[in-house]
């Protein structure tokens, strides 16, 4: 790091989210190239060479960048539809629309989803994309290109479906892939885009959509493919009571037992939602170190229920936060999930003891890094880790009278992002993206949403 250009951030409150939850009321962070060089109390060390910038961060809280562990970018152009539906009815209403997406739509939707997250403090994003209509173009390339241009760290969970309407599934027949086609396309995506090196900006996971939209063969073969290629596995799990009933009727067992029978429990796996988990399910996840992407706003929007996050954490299950697709979370902002995770879980059995502010922040940072398999690289502010961090402005009307900065961030209104750094590069300044034209993205997403609506209406 001696020859690297340094950025010095001083006079700020700091929540490191390290193993000891170390915090500084007034401290400094030094970035050297794409790494964190030092974090501590008071001013930065004297005599640092090659300092290209000093930031007086008075009135700010510095945290690790937020990490999103579940999303569906393409849904950005179908927001505000089926607003009073449960999950299955919502899917029935929207699959005929989603089945008409194409490459320009997906590119615009990815830009919109990424822009909203990045300007709200997300530094590592992921997208679970599983809708590949015949002849729709290079959808994976469009999504990865959008993330690269935005400057965020990114995991594409290359999804798939092979159970269509003719097989008792929900998607139209032309919107699913064959078993062999899905596996081959997934392997090609991994080989083309996955970077396993420390500090990688792009990674790929194998991600069949859900037990009720893919065959058992695709689940089992997908798990084998992921482990042969050395990448992670992702899917939806235990989201609704209807899913539980479906698994018992079709497979003769509940979702967790079904996942275990197909090779889908393990420290290289994370599941979205996991709302309907009994004690034995949670124990199985803890025993295998299977991760969970908790999506509180989407779970509430679709009336799916309250996930047992306090029990998962107590058992040792890795848990991160997810926005989920913006057709079931229209804001698309992960920092609001910090607050919603805390509040919604307090409606559950543990009441006011369910989660506190620091646990919520950990879910959105280090917990997410664990779930994505990147806890050695990001998720906390520690020397040697990647320079992915956010400066939250807490001295305005919205937060200034709250003495504790972490409480202000989690319990208070959405805090303005003065600066967000990814890999040592600033991508947000004073709440605006530096890497993209937000107004142009707004126009393109509006235009593509209208085009999709016209095509879907034509049937």
N, C-alpha and C positions, 0 to 999 in steps of 0.2 A: 504493500500500500504506500510505501515511501514516495514513489514517483507519481502517484495518482493525484488528480485534481480533487481538492477538498472543498466541501460545503460545511459551514459551521452554523448550527442552529442553537440559539442561547435564550436564556431568561424565560423558559417555558416550564409549565408543569409537564411531567412525563409519567405515563403508565407503560412500563416495559412489557407487561404480561409475560414475564419470565417465570421460571418454576417457583420463585418466591414472591411473585406479584410485587416486585420492587417498584417503588414510585418515588418521584422527586417533586417537591413543591416548587422548586426552581432549579433547573438543571440545563444540561446541554447534550446535544447529539452531534457527532462529527461523522460525515459521510466521506469516504475515500473511494472514488470511482463508483462502482456499483455495490459496495459493501458498507456496512456500519463499522466504523473504526473504534469509536468510543461512545459510551453513554454514562452520564454521571451527574452528581450534584454540582451546583455552582457554574462558573464559567468554564469554557473549554480550555484545555491545556495551552500554555504559552509556547510560542516558538514553532507553531505548525507551519510547515512549508507548503507552498503551492495552494494557498487558500484563494479560491476564485470567487467566493461569495460568503457573506456573513448575513444571517437572518436574525433580527431581533424579534423573537417570538413572544414578547410580553403579551399577556392576556390570552394565551393559547394553551391547549393541551395537545401534546404529541403522543400518538399511539401507533402501533403497527397498522399497516394498511388493512382494510377489511377484506375478507376472503369469502366469496360466494361459492357455495358448494352444490347448488342445484338451480337450474334455470332452463327455460325453453325460449330462446331468442326470437324464433319466428312468430311467436304469439304477440309480439309488439304491435303487429298490424291487425290484430283481432281483439283489441282491448274493448271493454265495455259491452260485451255481448253475453247473453245467457247469464245475467247477473243474479238471478234468483233460483239457481239450479244446484242440485247436489252433483257429485263428481260424475256419476254415470250418465245422468241426463245432460249435463254440461258437455260431456264427450260426444254424446249422440247428436247434440245440436251443432257442435263445432267441427267434428271430423269431416263432414262434407265440404266445409269451407277450407280447412287446412289441406285437404287433398288436392287443392288447386294451386298451391304455392309453387313458385319457380325461382330461379336464381336471382333475378333482380329484386324480387320481393324479400327473399331471405337475406340478401346483402343489406338492404335498407333496414330491415327489422333488426338485424344484428348490430348495425350502427346505432340505432335508437336505443336498444337494450344496453349496449356497452357504454354509450354516452351518459345515460342516466345513472348507471352505477358508478362510473368513474368520477363524475362530478360530485358524487356523494360519498367519496372516500374508499371505493373499492379499488384495490391494486391487483388482486388476483381474481379472475372470473372463470366461470365454466359454463358450458352450454351442453345440455342433453338434447341432441337433435336426432329424431327418430322417424320423421316423415320424409320419405323420398319418393314422390310420385314419379311415374314413368315419364321420361323425357323432360324432367325439370331442370336439368343442368348440373353444374358442379356446386352442389350446396355446401359440402364440407369446405371446399376451397374458398367459397365466398365468406363463410363464417370466420375461418382462420385468418383470411386476409383483412377482414374488418377489425379483428382483435389486434393484429400486427400493426395496422395503421393507427389505432387508438393508443397503442403503447402500453397496454395492460398485459400482465402475465396471464396465461390462458390454458385451460384444459378443455379440449373438445371430447365430450363423451359421445362417441359415434354410435348412435342408437340404431335400432332396427325393429321391424314388425313383420311377421309372416303369418299372422292369424287375422284374416279379413272377414268380411261379412259372410262369405260362403262357408267359412270354417267356424262360425259362431262368434267371431270377434266384432269389433265396432267399426274399424276403418273400411272405407270402400276398397274393393278388390284391386283397383289400379294404384292405390296408395301404399301398398305393401310390397315387400321383396320376397323372393324365394329364399329358402333356407341356405342353399349354396351361394346364391347371389349376395345375400346379406353378409355371410362370413367372408366371402372373397373381397367385397367392397370394404369391409371393416379392416381386414388385414392390409389392404392396399393403403388405406388412410393412415394406419399406424406406421407403415414402412415409409410413407412419403413425408409425414409431418412430425412424428413423435421424436422428441429430443430428451434423452435420459440424463444429460449432463447436469451438474450443479448449476443453478441459475438459469435453467432453460426457460425460454419465454413461451414455448408451445409444447404441450404434451397431449397425448390422446389416450382415452380409456375405451374399453369395450363395453357397450351399454344397451343390450336388448331392452325394450321399453318397459314391460311389466308382465307379470304372470298371465294376465288375461288378454294380452295382445301378441304374445309370441308362443311358439310351440316349445314343448319340453326339450326337443332336440336342439333348438336354437339356444335355449338357456344353457344346456349342458355343453354343447359344442363351443358356445361363446366363452364360457369359463375356461375351457381347455385352450382355446385360441389365445386368450389374454395371458394365461400363464406361460404358454409357449413363447409369446412375444415379450414377456416381462413388463406388461402394463397393468393398470388397475381396472377394476370392474365396477360398474354402476348400474342401478336400476331403481324402479319404484317398488316399495314394499309396505304392506300392511297399512295402506292409506285409509281404507274404509271398511265398514262392516260387510258391505256387499262383496268386497274382495275376499274377505275371510270366508264368506259363504261359498263363493265361486271356487276357491281352492279346495274346500272340503268336498264339494260336489264333484269336481272334475278329477282331483288327485287323491282324494281320501285322506287329506291332512291339511293342517293350517299353513299359512304362508312361510313361517320360519322353518318348519320341518321340510316343506317343499324346497325352499332355497338350499337347505343343507343337503338334501338328496341330489340336487343338481350341481353341487360344488360351489354354491354361492354364499358361503360364509367364510370369512377369513380376513386377515389384516390388510389384504389388498382389495377389499370390497367396501363400498359404502352404498347405503340405501337412502332414497328420499322418503320423507314423511314418517313412517314407522309410528303411526298414531295408535293402532290397536295391537298393543304388545302386552302379553301377560308376563307373569314373573319368570316362567321358563324361557320365553322368547328373549327377554332381557338378559337372562343368565347365559343363553347361547351366544348372544352378541358379545357379551363381556368375555366369555371364555375364548372366543375366536378373534376378538378385537375387531369385529365388523363395525364399521362406522355408520353414523346417521347424519343426514342432512335435514335439520329441523326447519320447517317452513311455516311459521305460526300464522302469518297473514293469509296465505293460501288455504291453510287448514280451516281457518275461520270463514273465509269467503265461500268455500264449498261445503261448510258445515260438516267437515270430516271428523272433528273432535279435537281433544287436547292430548298431545303426545306426552308420555310420561318422562319428560326430560330430567327432572330431579332424580328419579329412580335410575335412569340410565347412567347419569353422571356418578351416582353413588356406587353403582356396580362396576364402574370403570369402562363404560362404553365411550368411544370417541364420538363427540357430537359437535357439528358445526352448524352454521346458519345458511339458509337458502332463500332467495327471493321467490323461486318457482316462476313459471311462465307468467307473463303479464296479462294473459287472459284470465288469470285467477289472482292477480295482485297488480292492479292497474298502475300503481306508483312505480314499481320496478326499482325501488331504492333499498339497499341492504341496511343502511344505518337506521331506518325505521324499524327493522326487524330486531335490533337490540332491545328497543323499548317494548315491542309487541311480544317478544319471547318472554320477557320478564312479567309483563302484565297478564298475558293469557295463562301462563303457567301458575300464577297466583290464584286463578279461578279453579284450579284443580285441587287434588287431595291435600297437598302440602300448604295451601293457602299462602300466608305472607312469608313463610320460610322456604318457598319453592326455589326462587332464584334471587340473587342480589345484583347490584349494578356491576360489580367486578366479574361475577360469573357470566353475566350477559355479554360483557365486552370480550371475555375469554372465548365464548362461543363464536363470536364474529371474527376472531383473529387467530389465536393459536389453535383453537378447536377446529377451525376450518383447515388450517395447515395440516393438522393430524389427519383429517378425513381425506385430504387430497394427497397424502403421502409426502408432504413437503415441510414437515415440522423442523427438519434440520436446516432449512434454508430461510424460512420466513415465518410470520405469525407472532414474533416477539422482537423486541428491540434489544439485541445483544451483539457485542463485537464479533465480527466474522460473518454475521448473517447478511442477507441481501438488503439493500437500501430501499425498502418498500415501507413508506410511512406517511402519516397524514398529520397536518397541523389544523386543529379544530379551533375556530375563533369563539371564545366563551366570555368576552367582555362586553357584549352588546346587551340590549334590553332583554333579550330572550333568556339569558343565562347569568348575567352579572351578579345577581343577588344570591346565587347558589354557591356556597363556600367550597364544596367538594367538587373538583372538576369532573371526575368520573361519574358522579351522580348527575351533574349537569348534562353530560353527554348522553347518558342512557335514559334518565327520567324526563329530561327537558325536551323542548322542541328540537327539530332537526337542526344540528349546529352547522353554520357555514364552514366550508372547507377553504381555508386561505391558500393552502398548498398541499399537493399530493405528489409523492415521488414514487416511481417504479424503476427499479434497477438503477437508482441514482439519478434518473432523469425526471424533471418536473413535468407533469402532464396536466395539472390543474392550477390555476392562479385566481384567487378571489372568486371562487365558485364557477369559473368558466374554463372550459377545456382549452388547452393549448395545442392539442393534436388534431382537432377536428372543428368544423364549422357547425355549431349546434343549430343555427337557423336553417342551414341547407339540409341537415339531417331531418329536422322537423318537417320541412317541405316534402322531402322524398318519402318519408314514412307515411305522411298523409296521402300522397299521390298513390303509393303502392297499396295502402289500405283500401282506397276507393277502387283501384283497379281489381284487387282481389274480390271485393264485394260484388262488383259488376259481373265478374266471371262466375262466381259462385251462384249468383242469382239466375244466370243463364243455364245452370245445371250441367 
